[in-house]
């Protein structure tokens, strides 16, 4: 009889061997713990992903939480006195003076005396006046616009621009001449020269072009 068998008990109540039956923990509790942990991890991942999407749509933020400016629009803060330096750095264009430009005035319209009247006004504005009269046959009654400026292939574009400030809408072209004079051929749409005050402003703008505006983000 085993020592673990109480006295008077035998047969089917006898306990034999050295091993004792062990009670295992319910598996249901383990599953609940795993489900809770998995839910917490899933919610954390979803929240992190949502924050990343919000950050992308807002354009990104720096480490302090402020919106980061796009790299191509970032502008360094100007130092003291930089504004004056930028203004003085604007390129200036050297233009020919009206007194160095000889203008031949030709009338391609039926209006009598138009060439002389325009020539006299240009002379008051400082231009040198050459020939004055009716337009050559190639242009007579054949200029529908306000006028045409004709010079040599070597004529500087700045010269055309200076004279052109006095006649809005005038086109320019070149011919085979070798001289530096310019023909002003008045067309059918011509009414009057640009007012002197406006012509002077246009000339000043040509001599002092404004720098390109900064790119807006």
WOSULKA-V576184 format. One line per field, one symbol per residue. ss: DSSP state (H for helix, E for strand, L for the rest). A space follows every 10 residues. Layout:
ss = ???
This chain:
ss = LLLLLLLLLL HHHLLLLLLL LLLLLLHHHH HHHHHHHHHH HHHHHHHHHH HHHHHHHLLL ELLLLLELLL HHHLLLLLLL LHHHHHHHLL LLLLLLLHHH LEEEEEELLL LLLHHHHHHH HHHHLLLEEE EEEELLLLLL LLLLLLEEEE EELLLLHHHH HHHHLLLLLL EEEEELLLLL LEEEEELLLL LLLLLHHHHH HHHHHHHLLL LLLLLLL
